[in-house]
Amino acid sequence: MPALQKSHNKDKNQWPVSSLLSHLPKNMIIFLHGEDTYRLKQKLAEIIERYKKVHKSGLNLVYPDTSKTSALRELEDEMNQVSMFKEKKMAVLADVFSSAAFREELLERLDKFEKSEDVFLLYQEGKPDQRTALFKFLKKRAKCQEFESLSGLRLESWIKKEFEKHGTRTDPGAISALVEFLGSDLWAQSNEIQKLACFKNRSIVIREDVEKMVRSKIETDIFETIDAIGQKDKKKALELINNHIEKGDSPIYILSMISYQFRNLLIIKDLLERQVPSYAIAAKSGLHPFVVKKSYYLVKNFSFPQLKKIYQGIFQADVNVKTGRMEPETALEILIAEL
């Protein structure tokens, strides 16, 4: 795939979706991955939206359930069917590094997928194992984009640009405070930037505004809601979510926090099942000790298969929201009801 290999540039997060999808070439495999799930999901939604504008029927955009053992076989059958609209098909596959068995089966089929006329959009939240044959194949043959967590000047620049999108200016102290309180969590940053921009109504946001309206990341995490979900108290969980929405928290942000916490539970459960001592979990996982401490007791309420099923449900809710199939509040209510 020489044409795609040449398209890599120094800034790996800036290739334009419009040029990529306006004239889709053959053999198109796109692979998005990284720890910054906010920018990853933005890029994912951007690519899907561009595809939908070019291919208006919407009937050839598919989301295989990658948690099913039959997912790839069913996908191959789907892609082999002739489209009545003569459109390129697009398959969106999540968590492609979720298991060794899935990786091996996907690798076996990628050669065939690569030779088709269709588009395969693969993504993985977090860092995939770069030692695997699948990663090496994708690195060499796919259009890859990594989303690393922002820090330092890159994070400050991102925050400033987000305020500018809302027509709001900031002083350096306000940006420093947001970095101090929320760090590289762009889901939280985006949510609080919107609140501050609305509050200041296009005037300058200063540090005192941030200190007044934004609490630290640890304080703003919705552990109480997650705890209710962990205790299977659906009524309380829905009440707490409604409280968050009434306070002005974005439903998309709430969904991202639920996803974030269940991802942490999966990581911790996996380490516990591999007999990693509890005192070593923070170091092994890279999670903040406070997050590990708050999450540790919740893990006991779930089996590993249950956590994977819930995480898949969260993914589907996220897809439904991002693709406009469902309003965020409805997606949250259905997600909680089905947990």
Buried (B, 14 or more C-beta within 10 A) or exposed (E): BEEBEEEEEEEEBEBEBEEBBEEBEEBBBBBBBBBBBBBBBBBBBBBBBBBBEBBEEEEBBBBBBBBEEEBBEEBBEBBEEEBEEEBBBBBBBBBBBBBEEBBEBBBEBBEEBBEBBBBBBBBBBBBBEEEBEBBEBBEEBBBBBBBBBBEEEEBBEBBBEBBEEBEBBBEEBBBBBBBBBBBBBBBBBBBBBBBBBEBBEEEEBBBEBBBEBBEEBEEBBBBEBBBBBBEEEBEBBBEBBEEBBEEEBBBBBBBBBBBBBBBBBBBBBBBBEEEBEEEEBBEBBEBBEEBBEBBBEBBEBBEBEEBBBBBBBBBBBBBBBBBEEBEBBBBBBBBBEEB
